[in-house]
Structure formats: C-alpha cells, structure tokens
Amino acid sequence: MKKAAVLLMGLLGFESALFFYYYFFGEHGHRKIRDLQQQQEHLTTTVQQLQKEIEQLEKRLREFKEYPYYKEKIIREQLQMMKPDEVIYTLP
C-alpha cells in the first residue's frame, strides 16, 4: 500500500511539474500570451501614429486643393519652380 501511495504521489508531482511547464513555457503558455500582448500594444501605438500622420497628410491635401496660395508656396519652396519671366534673387 505504501508503494502505491508513493508511486501515486510521484506521478502527481510529475504531472504537476508537467502542467506548470506547459502553462508557463508551452506553445500557448503564459509567457507566449504576455509576449503577444506586448506586440499588440506596440502595433496599436504604431497604428495610432500612422493615423495621425494620415490626418496631417489629408489636411495638407485639403489645403493644397482649397487655397491657391498654399499650392504656390509648395511649388516654389519644395519644387523650386518659378513663374515665367520671373527673376529670383538669393542672398548669401
């Protein structure tokens, strides 16, 4: 009877150790879930930043379409273009 009890206790201990190993380190374990949650938080932050950037670009596009002054400003500053027969002076 004592041998059976010791065997059952050993088996229970082994089974408990196996359970905890898979719970913490297994394919769907606690550590994997925590890593996936951190990855999700990072991706959520990235999505929010990209949404802000999209809003800024949409604002610039609206301004470009609505205001001729803004369109001319972009053409002159970023594309470095000028009107025909126009002379541009630059200071050193």
ROTOR-803120 format. One record per residue: x, y, z of N, C-alpha, C in turn; residue in one letter. Coordinates in pm, 1 decimal, m for minus. Atoms other than C-alpha are relative to their C-alpha. Example, Ala and Ser with C-alpha at 12.3 -4.5 7.8 and 13.67 -1.06 7.14 Angstrom:
REM ROTOR-803120
<rec n_px="89.0" n_py="m119.0" n_pz="0.0" ca_px="1230.0" ca_py="m450.0" ca_pz="780.0" c_px="90.0" c_py="120.0" c_pz="0.0" res="A"/>
<rec n_px="m82.0" n_py="m119.0" n_pz="m6.0" ca_px="1367.0" ca_py="m106.0" ca_pz="714.0" c_px="m77.0" c_py="109.0" c_pz="73.0" res="S"/>
This chain:
REM ROTOR-803120
<rec n_px="81.6" n_py="m119.4" n_pz="0.0" ca_px="0.0" ca_py="0.0" ca_pz="0.0" c_px="86.0" c_py="126.0" c_pz="0.0" res="M"/>
<rec n_px="m86.5" n_py="m116.1" n_pz="m4.3" ca_px="281.6" ca_py="239.7" ca_pz="81.0" c_px="67.9" c_py="23.2" c_pz="m133.8" res="K"/>
<rec n_px="m63.3" n_py="m14.7" n_pz="131.0" ca_px="448.4" ca_py="171.8" ca_pz="m252.4" c_px="m96.9" c_py="64.6" c_pz="m98.6" res="K"/>
<rec n_px="100.9" n_py="m57.9" n_pz="89.0" ca_px="123.8" ca_py="256.1" ca_pz="m434.3" c_px="m18.8" c_py="147.9" c_pz="30.4" res="A"/>
<rec n_px="16.6" n_py="m140.2" n_pz="m39.0" ca_px="87.1" ca_py="581.0" ca_pz="m236.7" c_px="120.7" c_py="81.7" c_pz="m45.5" res="A"/>
<rec n_px="m121.1" n_py="m70.1" n_pz="43.2" ca_px="447.9" ca_py="680.7" ca_pz="m308.5" c_px="0.2" c_py="14.6" c_pz="m152.0" res="V"/>
<rec n_px="6.9" n_py="m4.9" n_pz="146.1" ca_px="400.1" ca_py="594.2" ca_pz="m674.7" c_px="m102.0" c_py="103.3" c_pz="m46.5" res="L"/>
<rec n_px="101.5" n_py="m98.8" n_pz="35.5" ca_px="80.4" ca_py="799.0" ca_pz="m690.8" c_px="48.0" c_py="141.8" c_pz="30.3" res="L"/>
<rec n_px="m53.0" n_py="m132.9" n_pz="m33.3" ca_px="247.9" ca_py="1094.3" ca_pz="m515.7" c_px="107.2" c_py="42.2" c_pz="m100.6" res="M"/>
<rec n_px="m102.0" n_py="m30.1" n_pz="100.8" ca_px="542.3" ca_py="1073.5" ca_pz="m755.6" c_px="m63.3" c_py="33.7" c_pz="m133.7" res="G"/>
<rec n_px="70.9" n_py="m25.0" n_pz="125.0" ca_px="306.5" ca_py="1056.5" ca_pz="m1051.9" c_px="m71.2" c_py="134.7" c_pz="4.2" res="L"/>
<rec n_px="67.0" n_py="m128.6" n_pz="m16.3" ca_px="106.7" ca_py="1351.4" ca_pz="m916.7" c_px="101.2" c_py="114.4" c_pz="m6.6" res="L"/>
<rec n_px="m104.5" n_py="m102.3" n_pz="5.9" ca_px="426.8" ca_py="1551.8" ca_pz="m868.5" c_px="50.8" c_py="19.7" c_pz="m141.9" res="G"/>
<rec n_px="m44.2" n_py="m9.0" n_pz="139.2" ca_px="543.6" ca_py="1470.6" ca_pz="m1220.4" c_px="m105.2" c_py="68.9" c_pz="m86.1" res="F"/>
<rec n_px="109.2" n_py="m59.6" n_pz="77.3" ca_px="203.5" ca_py="1561.9" ca_pz="m1363.8" c_px="m13.2" c_py="148.8" c_pz="30.5" res="E"/>
<rec n_px="5.4" n_py="m141.5" n_pz="m38.6" ca_px="202.1" ca_py="1890.2" ca_pz="m1168.1" c_px="113.8" c_py="77.9" c_pz="m64.8" res="S"/>
<rec n_px="m115.2" n_py="m65.8" n_pz="61.9" ca_px="550.1" ca_py="1977.7" ca_pz="m1291.9" c_px="m21.3" c_py="16.0" c_pz="m150.0" res="A"/>
<rec n_px="27.2" n_py="m6.1" n_pz="143.4" ca_px="449.3" ca_py="1897.6" ca_pz="m1648.1" c_px="m104.7" c_py="105.8" c_pz="m30.9" res="L"/>
<rec n_px="105.1" n_py="m100.7" n_pz="19.5" ca_px="135.3" ca_py="2110.8" ca_pz="m1616.0" c_px="58.0" c_py="141.1" c_pz="10.1" res="F"/>
<rec n_px="m56.0" n_py="m132.9" n_pz="m18.4" ca_px="327.8" ca_py="2411.3" ca_pz="m1483.6" c_px="98.4" c_py="35.3" c_pz="m110.8" res="F"/>
<rec n_px="m91.2" n_py="m26.0" n_pz="111.0" ca_px="592.2" ca_py="2374.6" ca_pz="m1751.7" c_px="m77.8" c_py="45.0" c_pz="m122.9" res="Y"/>
<rec n_px="78.4" n_py="m37.1" n_pz="117.7" ca_px="332.3" ca_py="2385.3" ca_pz="m2029.2" c_px="m79.7" c_py="127.5" c_pz="22.9" res="Y"/>
<rec n_px="75.5" n_py="m121.5" n_pz="m30.5" ca_px="136.1" ca_py="2658.6" ca_pz="m1852.5" c_px="86.9" c_py="123.8" c_pz="m19.7" res="Y"/>
<rec n_px="m86.4" n_py="m117.4" n_pz="9.6" ca_px="432.7" ca_py="2894.2" ca_pz="m1838.9" c_px="82.7" c_py="5.5" c_pz="m128.3" res="F"/>
<rec n_px="m94.1" n_py="m0.6" n_pz="111.5" ca_px="656.1" ca_py="2786.1" ca_pz="m2127.5" c_px="m51.4" c_py="m68.3" c_pz="m125.8" res="F"/>
<rec n_px="52.7" n_py="73.4" n_pz="114.6" ca_px="431.9" ca_py="2592.7" ca_pz="m2365.9" c_px="m34.1" c_py="90.9" c_pz="m116.6" res="G"/>
<rec n_px="31.9" n_py="m72.6" n_pz="122.8" ca_px="318.7" ca_py="2695.8" ca_pz="m2712.7" c_px="m107.1" c_py="106.3" c_pz="22.8" res="E"/>
<rec n_px="105.9" n_py="m95.3" n_pz="m30.9" ca_px="10.3" ca_py="2870.9" ca_pz="m2573.6" c_px="7.4" c_py="40.3" c_pz="147.5" res="H"/>
<rec n_px="m20.5" n_py="m25.3" n_pz="m141.8" ca_px="157.4" ca_py="2937.8" ca_pz="m2229.6" c_px="m7.1" c_py="146.8" c_pz="36.2" res="G"/>
<rec n_px="9.8" n_py="m134.0" n_pz="m55.9" ca_px="156.3" ca_py="3242.4" ca_pz="m2009.8" c_px="102.3" c_py="95.5" c_pz="m61.1" res="H"/>
<rec n_px="m104.9" n_py="m84.5" n_pz="57.3" ca_px="486.1" ca_py="3377.0" ca_pz="m2144.6" c_px="m32.6" c_py="38.3" c_pz="m144.7" res="R"/>
<rec n_px="36.0" n_py="m28.1" n_pz="139.7" ca_px="367.4" ca_py="3348.7" ca_pz="m2506.2" c_px="m113.7" c_py="101.9" c_pz="m6.2" res="K"/>
<rec n_px="112.8" n_py="m93.9" n_pz="m2.7" ca_px="43.5" ca_py="3529.8" ca_pz="m2421.1" c_px="49.5" c_py="139.7" c_pz="35.8" res="I"/>
<rec n_px="m54.8" n_py="m129.9" n_pz="m39.7" ca_px="238.8" ca_py="3808.2" ca_pz="m2247.3" c_px="77.1" c_py="63.4" c_pz="m115.7" res="R"/>
<rec n_px="m74.4" n_py="m51.9" n_pz="115.2" ca_px="468.8" ca_py="3844.3" ca_pz="m2549.0" c_px="m94.3" c_py="50.8" c_pz="m107.8" res="D"/>
<rec n_px="97.2" n_py="m42.5" n_pz="101.1" ca_px="170.3" ca_py="3864.4" ca_pz="m2782.2" c_px="m73.2" c_py="127.1" c_pz="42.5" res="L"/>
<rec n_px="63.7" n_py="m122.6" n_pz="m48.5" ca_px="6.8" ca_py="4129.3" ca_pz="m2562.4" c_px="92.3" c_py="119.7" c_pz="m17.1" res="Q"/>
<rec n_px="m95.8" n_py="m108.3" n_pz="20.6" ca_px="323.7" ca_py="4340.0" ca_pz="m2573.9" c_px="9.9" c_py="36.8" c_pz="m147.3" res="Q"/>
<rec n_px="m4.2" n_py="m24.7" n_pz="144.1" ca_px="336.2" ca_py="4301.3" ca_pz="m2950.1" c_px="m125.6" c_py="74.4" c_pz="m44.0" res="Q"/>
<rec n_px="125.3" n_py="m67.5" n_pz="34.5" ca_px="m28.8" ca_py="4406.6" ca_pz="m2973.3" c_px="3.3" c_py="146.6" c_pz="44.4" res="Q"/>
<rec n_px="m11.1" n_py="m137.6" n_pz="m47.1" ca_px="39.3" ca_py="4717.7" ca_pz="m2763.0" c_px="90.5" c_py="81.7" c_pz="m91.4" res="E"/>
<rec n_px="m91.6" n_py="m68.7" n_pz="91.2" ca_px="332.2" ca_py="4808.9" ca_pz="m2987.0" c_px="m68.7" c_py="30.3" c_pz="m133.2" res="H"/>
<rec n_px="68.6" n_py="m21.0" n_pz="127.5" ca_px="122.9" ca_py="4761.9" ca_pz="m3300.1" c_px="m110.9" c_py="102.7" c_pz="13.3" res="L"/>
<rec n_px="104.5" n_py="m99.3" n_pz="m22.6" ca_px="m161.5" ca_py="4966.1" ca_pz="m3151.5" c_px="59.9" c_py="140.3" c_pz="1.1" res="T"/>
<rec n_px="m68.3" n_py="m129.3" n_pz="m2.5" ca_px="81.1" ca_py="5252.1" ca_pz="m3083.3" c_px="41.8" c_py="41.0" c_pz="m141.1" res="T"/>
<rec n_px="m41.1" n_py="m28.6" n_pz="137.8" ca_px="215.6" ca_py="5227.0" ca_pz="m3438.0" c_px="m119.5" c_py="41.0" c_pz="m84.6" res="T"/>
<rec n_px="120.9" n_py="m33.4" n_pz="76.2" ca_px="m137.0" ca_py="5233.7" ca_pz="m3582.3" c_px="m46.6" c_py="141.1" c_pz="35.7" res="V"/>
<rec n_px="41.2" n_py="m134.3" n_pz="m40.5" ca_px="m220.9" ca_py="5546.3" ca_pz="m3379.1" c_px="91.0" c_py="106.3" c_pz="m60.8" res="Q"/>
<rec n_px="m93.3" n_py="m94.9" n_pz="60.5" ca_px="92.4" ca_py="5721.7" ca_pz="m3502.2" c_px="m26.3" c_py="14.5" c_pz="m149.6" res="Q"/>
<rec n_px="27.2" n_py="m5.3" n_pz="143.3" ca_px="12.9" ca_py="5629.6" ca_pz="m3861.7" c_px="m132.0" c_py="70.8" c_pz="m29.0" res="L"/>
<rec n_px="126.4" n_py="m70.8" n_pz="18.8" ca_px="m344.2" ca_py="5754.9" ca_pz="m3821.9" c_px="19.2" c_py="150.2" c_pz="13.1" res="Q"/>
<rec n_px="m29.8" n_py="m142.5" n_pz="m13.6" ca_px="m211.1" ca_py="6091.5" ca_pz="m3701.2" c_px="69.8" c_py="52.3" c_pz="m125.0" res="K"/>
<rec n_px="m71.8" n_py="m41.3" n_pz="121.1" ca_px="23.4" ca_py="6105.5" ca_pz="m3998.3" c_px="m95.7" c_py="10.0" c_pz="m119.1" res="E"/>
<rec n_px="98.9" n_py="m3.1" n_pz="108.7" ca_px="m263.9" ca_py="6024.5" ca_pz="m4235.7" c_px="m86.4" c_py="124.7" c_pz="11.4" res="I"/>
<rec n_px="80.7" n_py="m120.7" n_pz="m20.4" ca_px="m472.3" ca_py="6304.3" ca_pz="m4081.3" c_px="76.2" c_py="124.8" c_pz="m43.6" res="E"/>
<rec n_px="m81.1" n_py="m114.8" n_pz="39.6" ca_px="m186.0" ca_py="6551.2" ca_pz="m4131.2" c_px="12.9" c_py="8.5" c_pz="m151.7" res="Q"/>
<rec n_px="m12.0" n_py="0.0" n_pz="146.3" ca_px="m140.7" ca_py="6444.8" ca_pz="m4492.5" c_px="m132.0" c_py="36.5" c_pz="m66.6" res="L"/>
<rec n_px="130.3" n_py="m37.2" n_pz="55.2" ca_px="m514.1" ca_py="6471.9" ca_pz="m4558.1" c_px="m25.0" c_py="149.3" c_pz="15.7" res="E"/>
<rec n_px="13.6" n_py="m145.0" n_pz="m20.8" ca_px="m507.7" ca_py="6823.2" ca_pz="m4409.5" c_px="81.3" c_py="76.0" c_pz="m104.0" res="K"/>
<rec n_px="m82.9" n_py="m65.4" n_pz="101.8" ca_px="m219.9" ca_py="6919.3" ca_pz="m4637.5" c_px="m61.6" c_py="m10.8" c_pz="m138.7" res="R"/>
<rec n_px="63.3" n_py="18.5" n_pz="130.0" ca_px="m404.6" ca_py="6775.7" ca_pz="m4936.5" c_px="m120.0" c_py="92.5" c_pz="m15.0" res="L"/>
<rec n_px="114.9" n_py="m92.4" n_pz="5.3" ca_px="m719.8" ca_py="6973.5" ca_pz="m4848.7" c_px="47.7" c_py="142.5" c_pz="m21.5" res="R"/>
<rec n_px="m54.0" n_py="m135.4" n_pz="15.8" ca_px="m515.4" ca_py="7291.6" ca_pz="m4812.4" c_px="53.3" c_py="21.3" c_pz="m141.3" res="E"/>
<rec n_px="m53.5" n_py="m10.8" n_pz="136.0" ca_px="m344.1" ca_py="7222.5" ca_pz="m5141.7" c_px="m111.7" c_py="20.8" c_pz="m101.4" res="F"/>
<rec n_px="112.1" n_py="m10.8" n_pz="94.2" ca_px="m679.5" ca_py="7184.3" ca_pz="m5317.1" c_px="m79.2" c_py="128.9" c_pz="18.8" res="K"/>
<rec n_px="88.8" n_py="m112.8" n_pz="m28.1" ca_px="m860.3" ca_py="7474.0" ca_pz="m5146.6" c_px="67.0" c_py="136.3" c_pz="m12.8" res="E"/>
<rec n_px="m65.1" n_py="m130.5" n_pz="m6.2" ca_px="m601.2" ca_py="7750.2" ca_pz="m5118.1" c_px="106.7" c_py="11.9" c_pz="m107.3" res="Y"/>
<rec n_px="m101.7" n_py="m16.3" n_pz="105.0" ca_px="m411.7" ca_py="7869.5" ca_pz="m5424.7" c_px="134.6" c_py="47.9" c_pz="56.4" res="P"/>
<rec n_px="m124.8" n_py="m47.2" n_pz="m59.2" ca_px="m157.3" ca_py="8044.3" ca_pz="m5203.4" c_px="83.9" c_py="m118.1" c_pz="49.5" res="Y"/>
<rec n_px="m71.5" n_py="116.6" n_pz="m52.6" ca_px="m65.2" ca_py="7714.7" ca_pz="m5036.5" c_px="59.4" c_py="m81.4" c_pz="m115.1" res="Y"/>
<rec n_px="m49.6" n_py="73.2" n_pz="116.7" ca_px="m31.6" ca_py="7548.7" ca_pz="m5375.5" c_px="124.3" c_py="69.6" c_pz="m56.9" res="K"/>
<rec n_px="m114.5" n_py="m73.6" n_pz="53.1" ca_px="200.5" ca_py="7822.8" ca_pz="m5496.3" c_px="120.2" c_py="m10.3" c_pz="94.9" res="E"/>
<rec n_px="m107.2" n_py="11.9" n_pz="m98.9" ca_px="402.3" ca_py="7804.7" ca_pz="m5173.9" c_px="73.1" c_py="m133.6" c_pz="m15.2" res="K"/>
<rec n_px="m61.2" n_py="132.0" n_pz="16.4" ca_px="462.2" ca_py="7431.6" ca_pz="m5220.2" c_px="79.2" c_py="m6.4" c_pz="m130.0" res="I"/>
<rec n_px="m68.2" n_py="3.1" n_pz="129.6" ca_px="551.4" ca_py="7474.5" ca_pz="m5585.6" c_px="130.7" c_py="77.5" c_pz="6.5" res="I"/>
<rec n_px="m121.3" n_py="m82.8" n_pz="m5.7" ca_px="801.1" ca_py="7750.0" ca_pz="m5509.7" c_px="105.4" c_py="m58.1" c_pz="95.1" res="R"/>
<rec n_px="m97.4" n_py="41.2" n_pz="m100.7" ca_px="960.7" ca_py="7608.4" ca_pz="m5194.6" c_px="51.1" c_py="m142.0" c_pz="m19.9" res="E"/>
<rec n_px="m41.7" n_py="139.7" n_pz="6.3" ca_px="963.2" ca_py="7235.1" ca_pz="m5244.6" c_px="43.5" c_py="m41.6" c_pz="m139.8" res="Q"/>
<rec n_px="m37.3" n_py="36.6" n_pz="137.2" ca_px="975.7" ca_py="7206.9" ca_pz="m5621.6" c_px="96.9" c_py="99.4" c_pz="m62.1" res="L"/>
<rec n_px="m90.9" n_py="m105.2" n_pz="44.2" ca_px="1184.9" ca_py="7524.2" ca_pz="m5660.8" c_px="m29.0" c_py="44.2" c_pz="m143.1" res="Q"/>
<rec n_px="41.9" n_py="m47.6" n_pz="131.5" ca_px="988.1" ca_py="7642.7" ca_pz="m5958.9" c_px="m29.6" c_py="149.2" c_pz="9.3" res="M"/>
<rec n_px="33.2" n_py="m142.2" n_pz="2.7" ca_px="922.9" ca_py="7999.7" ca_pz="m6068.0" c_px="m89.8" c_py="28.4" c_pz="m119.0" res="M"/>
<rec n_px="89.0" n_py="m40.0" n_pz="109.1" ca_px="684.5" ca_py="8185.9" ca_pz="m6292.7" c_px="84.5" c_py="42.2" c_pz="m120.2" res="K"/>
<rec n_px="m75.3" n_py="m45.1" n_pz="117.9" ca_px="783.6" ca_py="8267.9" ca_pz="m6648.9" c_px="40.7" c_py="147.3" c_pz="14.1" res="P"/>
<rec n_px="m54.3" n_py="m136.4" n_pz="m3.8" ca_px="993.6" ca_py="8585.4" ca_pz="m6678.8" c_px="15.0" c_py="52.5" c_pz="142.9" res="D"/>
<rec n_px="m19.6" n_py="m42.4" n_pz="m139.1" ca_px="1047.6" ca_py="8593.6" ca_pz="m6305.5" c_px="147.3" c_py="m16.0" c_pz="34.4" res="E"/>
<rec n_px="m140.0" n_py="5.7" n_pz="m41.8" ca_px="1385.9" ca_py="8665.9" ca_pz="m6152.9" c_px="1.6" c_py="m20.6" c_pz="151.1" res="V"/>
<rec n_px="m8.8" n_py="29.3" n_pz="m142.2" ca_px="1474.7" ca_py="8519.8" ca_pz="m5816.4" c_px="140.0" c_py="38.0" c_pz="47.6" res="I"/>
<rec n_px="m127.2" n_py="m40.9" n_pz="m58.6" ca_px="1744.6" ca_py="8679.2" ca_pz="m5606.0" c_px="21.7" c_py="m80.1" c_pz="128.1" res="Y"/>
<rec n_px="m34.4" n_py="70.7" n_pz="m123.3" ca_px="1921.6" ca_py="8479.9" ca_pz="m5338.1" c_px="111.5" c_py="74.5" c_pz="70.2" res="T"/>
<rec n_px="m100.4" n_py="m66.0" n_pz="m79.9" ca_px="2124.3" ca_py="8622.9" ca_pz="m5056.8" c_px="93.3" c_py="m103.0" c_pz="58.3" res="L"/>
<rec n_px="m96.1" n_py="97.5" n_pz="m52.5" ca_px="2442.8" ca_py="8455.2" ca_pz="m4938.9" c_px="m13.5" c_py="m20.8" c_pz="148.6" res="P"/>
